[in-house]
C-alpha cells in the first residue's frame, strides 16, 4: 500500500500527464466530474482536454448528474486520477460538456463546481467510486473517510481536511467520537436515524426521521413535511418571516444570544448547534437581519449540510456501514453531572428504603422470630 492516509484540501489531477482541478468533496453524490474544453459555457477557467491524455477512454455513454442546485451533462469516461499522492488507474468520471444553474459554488479559484463524490456506488449506477478503486487497487487499507470542514469566518480555524483510508479526529475534535449506523447504505447516501430535534426546551414533532450527512450542501435542509413546523416555530417565537423556503429574523429586536441551541438527536447521541452556528447575520437598510441556515429539502428526508458539519469531525465508514461524529468544542459536563447526581440520589433513596426494611425485619426477629423471616441483601458496594 502506498499510503494509509492522505489528507487533502481540494485538488484532483486527471489524465496522463495530469491536469489539475479544484473540486468540491461531496458525500451526497458519488461521481467525479470535471468540465471539458467542449463546454464553452461552463464556469471556471480550467478545462479537461482529453486529447492531451494518453490514458483517456470513453464509451460514449451520456450521463446526466442532477443536484439540488442545478445539473450537468457529459460522457462516461475513464482515466488516471490522482488525489493526495494516491493514484487510481482507469477511474470512472464524467467529462462534462454542459452545466445548468451550477453557479454560486466556490472551487477552481472562482465560482464553479467540479465535484468529487464520496457516496456509495448506488449513487453512480454501481460504477466504482474513487474510494472503491483505491481500495481495490491496494492503495488504502479501508474504505473510510475522515472529514474536517473549516470555518471560513474564523481566522484561527485549521484548513479543511479529507482523510482517505483512515481517520484521526485528535487534531480537530475535543468531543467524543460517536458512531451510528448508516440506516440505508443500499440507497447510496450517508443516512442516519434522526430521532428528535429540540429548540431549547421545545421538542419539535417530526414527521420524518431520516437525515443524510452531505458535505456538498451549503445549508441544513428540513424534510418537506417538517419545514412548516420549523418555520412556524421561528415565526411564533421570534416573529421571523418566511419567504421562498427561507427564514429571516430581525436580530435588531432579537439578538443572536437569545436564540436557543438546536439539539439533533442522532441515533441516540445529541449534537448541538448554538444560535451563532445556525444563524447568518447581515445588515439591510440599517436593520440587522439573521438568516436561519435551515431551508426546505423538498425531499422526504433531512439534509445535514455544512452549517451542521462544520461543528463536527465526521467519519464515513463504508466497510462497517456507519457514520461517526465528534464535536469540535468541549462537550458540556453538566448533563453528566446532573445524571450522576440523579443516579446518586436514586441510589441513596433505594438504600434508605432497603435499610429501613432490613431494620424492621431485624426488630421483628427480636420480638417474635418465625420461620418466615425476610432477609434483605444490601447492594454490594
Secondary structure, DSSP 8 states (H G I E B T S, - for coil): ---S-EEESSEEEETTTTEEEE-EEETT---EEEEBTT-TT-SSS--B-GGG-TT-EEEEEEEEEEETTEEEEEEEEEEEEEETTEEEEEEEEEEEEEEES-TT-EETTEE---EEE-S-GGGGTT---HHHHHHHTTSSSSSEEEEE---TT-TTS---EEEES---GGGT--S--EEEE-TTGGGSS-EEEEEEEEETTEE---S--EEEE-TT-SSEEE-HHHHHHHHHHHHHHH--EEETTEEEEETTTS-GGGS--EEEEETTEEEEE-HHHHEEEEEETTEEEEEESEEE-SSSSEEE-HHHHTTEEEEEETTTTEEEEEESS---SHHHHHHHHHHHHHHHHHHHHHHHHHHHHHHHHHHH--TT---------
